[in-house]
């Protein structure tokens, strides 16, 4: 996978990330996932089901938005790179979470 800087220089991400050991990356990801999940649980804590659902909906919309912004920023708004990044994320999600990501996302968003 590659990234273009604002100066349109090409960065090979496999070279950049090879300095980090896989175990370090896995531990950092576990910590990140824990922090996100904890924040989500704290934010959605409420007494009424309707309030919980409203907060959950708002948080999911935010997560979708921030994901899109991360991809757009990383690709410097290049649509082809955005598509490649999304497809790579989708592929990794299918491997990591053992679900059919495409069918599940269609189930929830259609």
C-alpha positions in Angstrom: 0.0 0.0 0.0 1.2 3.5 -0.7 0.5 7.0 0.5 1.1 10.2 -1.4 2.2 13.3 0.6 1.0 16.8 -0.3 4.1 17.1 -2.4 2.9 14.0 -4.4 5.9 12.0 -3.1 5.2 8.3 -2.9 5.6 6.5 0.4 5.7 2.7 0.5 3.8 1.9 3.7 5.2 -1.6 3.9 8.6 -0.1 4.3 7.5 2.4 6.9 5.6 -0.1 9.0 8.3 -2.8 8.8 10.2 -1.1 11.6 7.4 -1.8 14.0 7.3 -5.4 15.2 4.1 -7.2 14.7 3.6 -7.9 18.4 4.0 -4.2 19.2 1.4 -3.3 16.5 -1.0 -6.0 17.8 -0.7 -4.7 21.4 -1.2 -1.1 20.2 -4.3 -2.1 18.3 -5.7 -4.0 21.3 -5.2 -0.9 23.5 -6.8 1.3 20.8 -9.8 -1.0 20.4 -10.3 -1.2 24.2 -10.2 2.6 24.5 -12.8 3.0 21.7 -15.1 0.4 23.1 -14.8 1.8 26.6 -15.6 5.3 25.3 -18.6 4.0 23.4 -19.9 2.2 26.4 -19.5 5.3 28.6 -21.1 7.6 26.0 -24.1 5.3 25.5 -24.8 4.8 29.2 -28.3 6.1 30.0 -31.4 5.1 31.8 -33.9 5.1 28.9 -33.7 2.8 25.9 -34.6 5.6 23.6 -31.6 7.7 24.9 -29.2 4.7 24.5 -30.4 4.2 20.9 -30.0 7.9 20.1 -26.5 8.0 21.6 -25.5 4.8 19.9 -26.8 6.1 16.5 -24.9 9.3 17.0 -21.7 7.5 17.9 -21.9 5.1 14.9 -22.5 8.1 12.5 -19.4 9.8 14.0 -17.3 6.6 13.6 -18.4 6.3 10.0 -17.6 10.0 9.4 -14.2 9.8 11.1 -13.3 6.7 9.1 -14.1 8.4 5.9 -12.1 11.5 6.9 -9.1 9.3 7.8 -9.2 7.6 4.4 -9.7 10.9 2.6 -6.9 12.6 4.5 -4.5 9.7 4.0 -5.2 9.6 0.3 -5.0 13.4 -0.1 -8.5 13.3 -1.7 -7.4 11.0 -4.5 -10.5 8.9 -5.3 -8.4 5.9 -6.6 -6.3 5.8 -3.4 -9.4 6.2 -1.3 -11.0 3.2 -3.0 -7.8 1.2 -2.5 -7.6 2.0 1.2 -11.2 1.2 1.7 -10.9 -2.1 0.0 -7.8 -3.0 2.0 -9.6 -2.1 5.2 -12.5 -4.2 4.2 -10.2 -7.1 3.4 -8.5 -6.8 6.8 -11.9 -6.5 8.6 -13.1 -9.7 7.0 -9.9 -11.5 8.1 -9.8 -10.0 11.6 -13.5 -10.3 12.5 -14.4 -13.5 10.7 -17.6 -12.1 9.2 -18.7 -11.4 5.7 -18.3 -7.6 6.0 -20.0 -6.7 2.7 -23.2 -8.7 3.5 -23.3 -7.4 7.1 -22.9 -3.8 6.1 -25.6 -4.1 3.5 -27.9 -5.6 6.1 -27.4 -2.6 8.4 -27.2 0.2 5.9 -30.0 -0.8 3.4 
